[in-house]
Amino acid sequence: MSFSLPVYREPDFSAPALCGAPDAVFAAAPCDGVAPEHYHATTIFPEYFKVGGRWLLACESRMDCVAVLEDGEIHTREFRRLRAGDLVAVGRTEDGRDGIYVHADGFAQEDGGSGELFSFRQGRSRETAYSRDYNQIYDLLRHEREHGFVTWVLGPACTFDHDTREAMSKLIDAGYVSGLLAGNALATHDLEAGYLRTALGQDIYTQRSEPNGHYNHIDTLNRVRLHGSIPAFVEAEGIRDGIMCHCVRQRVPFVLVGSVRDDGPLPEVYADVYEGQDAMRAIVSRSTTVICLATTLHAIATGNMTPSYRVLADGTVRPVYFYSVDISEFAVNKLRDRGSLGVKTIVTNVQDFVVNIQRGLGL
């Protein structure tokens, strides 16, 4: 069965509640970084604002931001990016009565007569059967390789196993990875594996701890810093395998954002969280599919800046697919609890997940 994107259906603006709705009200930001009182906070869903009698769709959304009217368009902006005088939408209703309408069901579609909503609001657990999910992901990734932008958000568990690193490398080489978001640990342990065949001092195939292996990730960090960058390290040290190596070779953009506990860190790691957030947002703003593996904090961060839709260059509105995969039910449920209502969760070992995806795609 061939994959096809669900058709987006605009709101019925001829309905009395929307046809008779007033124009949205915009108030000036009182100073830099501060929204006016009674500001409207945006969601992950398509949002329309009535301006001059016309309903305008925000080009992109992000939860917990504000809508700014600028040059006749609606822009979603973080509070920290506001400038004094910016015209910010005000109003706390979402049904049109304040000239603001949040369209949560734009991708509702029939699925074998079940009437299932696209926005995946269903409980998932370790007892859920995921066979159909895997088949959907295979079809989705084949479609996205030609028509979309697939961002992977990886935790360090993806680097501790030989087969997982190899499978992820094949996905990168085959064009199924358009961008990578991660932290210092993912990149460090992956480079350690390529450099010393260990991850956190353990052999990546046998899982045996090597003598003095606890030095290996620090030695790797130190060596990368000596060379000045990850690409320079890969070239100078003759690294031939691994996630970061293949990202460098295939020119896949990656963003590494650090945390308080990071060693080193690697030269490319963003130490300033807002600079890192901006860099992540640049990747997310291009993404049409996001797959998060075994990284609660980075998954929540990415989820909070990912809308449920994307407006393409031709004006078409399409969904953004978002998956969170973790062996912990707590981890995947926490993302949904934080507002990423469109996330589809899979509770499984991420190392098995990556290998299954690679094999399912025939790589």
N, C-alpha and C positions, 0 to 999 in steps of 0.2 A: 504494500500500500504506500503510494508516494506521499511525501510530506507536503503540506500546504499551510500557509499562515492563516489563522482565523481572520475573517473580515471585520474590520472595525466599523461599528455603527455609531454615528453621531447622535447626540440627544435630539429628541423631537422638540425643536425650538418653537414649533407652532402650538405646542400644548399650552393651555391657559397659564399655568404657573410660570412658564418661561417666557411666553409671548408678552405677558403683561408685567414682567419683572422690571424693576428700575435699573438704571445704569449703576455699575459698581462705583463706590466712593473711594477716592484715593487721597491720602493725606501725606503731607511732606514729612520726611524723616527730620526730627528736631536737631540731630547732630550726627557726626560720623559714628557708624556702628550701633545706632540706636533706632528702633522702629517706633512709629507713632503709637499712641494708645489705641487699643482695640484692633490691632493689626490682624490680618488673616494669615494663619499658619498653613503652609501648603502640605499636601499629602503625596503619596507615590502615584496617585491616579491622575488621568487627564482632568484638567481644571479649566473652566471657561469663565471669562470675565466680560460683562456687558459694557461696552465702551461706545458711546455715540450711537446706541441702538443696535450695535453688532456684537455678537458673541465671539470673543477672541480666545483661542486655545493657547495656553502657555506652551511655548516651544519645547520646554523640558521642565520636569518637576523634580523635587527632592523634598523629602519630609522635613518638617520643622524649619522651613525657610519662609521667606516672604515674597509676594508677587509685586514687581515694580513695573509701572507703565513708563515705557521709554521709546521714543520715536515710533509711536503707534503700535508697539508690540508689548507683550507681557513677558517679562524675564523673571525667572526664579533666582533669588539671590540670598546668600547667607547673611545673617545679621552683621557679621564682621566686615562684609563688603559694602554695606550701606554708606552712602554719603549724604551729608546734610542737604535737604531739599529733594532727595529722591521721592517720587510719588509712589507710595506704598498702599496696596489695597487694604481696606479696613472692613470688618464685618466677620461675625463668628458663625454665621449660618452657611450651609453648603447646598441648599435646595433651590437657590435662585432668588429668594426674597431679598437678599442684599446685592443682587446682581452678580453673584458668585455661584457657580454650579460645579460640583465634583461628580464626575461621571465614572462610577466604579464598575459599571457593567458593560462597557463598550465592546468587550471581546466575548460576551456571552454567546455561546453557540451550542447547537444540538450535537450530542455525542452518542450516536447509536440510539437516539430516542430518550436518553436519560436526562437531557436538559442540564448537563453538568456545566458549571461556570468555569471559564478558563482560569480564573484566579485561585485555583488549587486550595480551597479552604477545606481541608480534610485532615483528620488525625492520622499521624503516621507513627509507627513504633517498630521495635525489633521483630515483631510478629507479622508485620505487613509483607505481603508478597510483592517483590519489585520487578518481576520479569517484564511486565508491560512497560514499566518505567525505563528499563534498559533499552527496549526496542524503540521507545519514543526518543530517547537520547541519541541512539544511532542515527535515526532518520533526521532529527533536528541538526546534529553536527554535520551531516552530509550537506544539508541545505545551507547551513550557516557558513561553511567553508567557501561556498560560492557567492553567497548573498549577504553575509552578516559579519559580525566581529565578536569572536568568542574570547572572553576573559576568564582566566583561571586564577583562583585565589587559593594559594597553597600554604599549608602548615608544614612544619619540619618532618612530620610522620611520612611524608611523601618521599623523603630522601634516605630513610633508614634501611631500605630493602633494595637489593640489586634489581629484582624483576620490575619493581615499581618505577625506578629511575629509567630503566630501559624502555618500559612501556610509555612513560611520559615523553621521553626523547623521541620515540616514534611518532607520537601524536604531534609534537612540535614540527618534526621534519615533514609530516604529511599535510601540514597546513591547518590543523584543527586547533591551534593555539594562536590567537591574534595578539594577546597581551597577557602579562603575568603580574599579579599583585602578591606581595609576600612581605615577610620581615627579615631581619638580619639572620635568624637561625636557619630558615629554609636555604638561603643562598650559601651560608657558611658551611653547613653540613653537606650540602650537595657538592660544593667545591672540595671539601675535605675528602669526600668519597672518590672524586676524580683524581685527586692529588695523592692520597695516601691509602685509598681503598677501605677507609673506615668512615663511620659516622658517629660522632661522640665517642670515638675510640674503639668502636666495635666493628669488626669485619662486616661489610654490608651483605655478604652472602651467608656466612656461617653464624653470624651474630656473636662470635667469640670476642671477648675484650682483649685488646692487644696490650703488651707491656708498655707502661707509660702512655697508654692511649688517651688519657685525659688531657694530654698536651696537644693532641693532634688538631683539634679545631682551633686552638689558639695559635699553633704554628701556622696553620693555613691562613688564618686572619692576618697574621704578621707578614706572611709572604705576599698576600694580595696587596696589602698596604705598601709594601716595598715596591711593587710594580706599579702602584698608583691607581689601578682600576681592575675590574673583573675581566674585561676583554684583554687587557695587557697581560694579566696573569694567565689566562687561558692560552694565549699565544706563546708566551715565554716559557711556560712550564709544560707545554705540549699536552694539555688536557684534551682528551678525545671523547669523553662521554659525560652524560649527566644533563640535568635540566638547564642549568645556567649556560653550560657550554653550547648546547643546541640553540638556546635563545640567542646567544651571541652570533652563532654561525648563520642562523636564519633571520637575523635582524628583527627578532620579536621584541617589542618594547617591554621593559619591566620596571616596576616601581617597588623599591624596598623601603619600608618605613620602620624606624626603630622604636624600641621601648626603653624604659628606664634601666632594665636589667641587662641590656645588650653588652657583649664583649666587643672590643675593637673600636667601632664596628667596621664593616666593610666600607670602602671609600664611597660607594654609591648610596649608602643608607642615609635617608633623611632623618636628621636629628630633631629638626623643628617640626612639630606635629602639624602645624598649619601649612607649611610648605609641602609636607608629605601628603596632606589631605588634598591640596591643590593638584599635585601630581597624580594622585589616585583618581581624582575627579576627571582629569583630562583623559584618562583611559576609560573610565566608566561612561563618560559622555558619548563615547563611540560604540559602546557595547550593546549588542542585541541579545547575547546569551552570557550569563555569568554562572560559573560553577565553583563553589567554595568547598574545599576539602580540609577537614580536621584543623580548623583554625577559628576558634570562637570569636576572638576579638577582631581579627581582620574581616571575618564574615559579617559581623554586626556593623563594622565601620563601612564596609562596601555596601551592605544592604541599606543602610541609612542614607546613602547618596545615590541609590539606583531607583529610577522611576519604573513604573509598570509598563511604560510605553516609550516609543521613539518616533519622532516625526522625521521622515526621510526627506531627501532633497526635493522629491517631486510632490511633497505634501501628504503622501500616504502615511497613515498612522498604523504602526505595527506593534505587537507586544514585545516586551523584553522578558526573556525566560530566565528564571533565577533558581538555581539548585543549591542546596546545602547538604553536604554528605559528611557524616560523622558516626563513629561507633557509639557515641553517647546521645541518648534521646534528649537529655538536658541541653546539650549544645545546640541541636537543631531547633528545639522548641524555644530556646531563649531568643533566637533570631526572630521568630514569628512574634513572640511577646514584645519585642522591641519595635514592632510596627511594620516589618517587612511581610505584609499579608499575602503577597503573591508568591512567596517562596515555596518551592516543592522540596520536601525533605526526604532523604534516604538514610536509614539507619543501618550502617554496615561498616566493615573495615575498609578504610580508604585505599589501602594497598590492593586489596582484592578488587575494589571498584575500578581503579585505574587500569589494571590488567584486563578486566572484563571489557572495558570500553575499547581498549586497544585491539583485543581479539575480535570483538563484535564488529569493529570497523574493517576487519580483514587485514590488519597491518602486521 
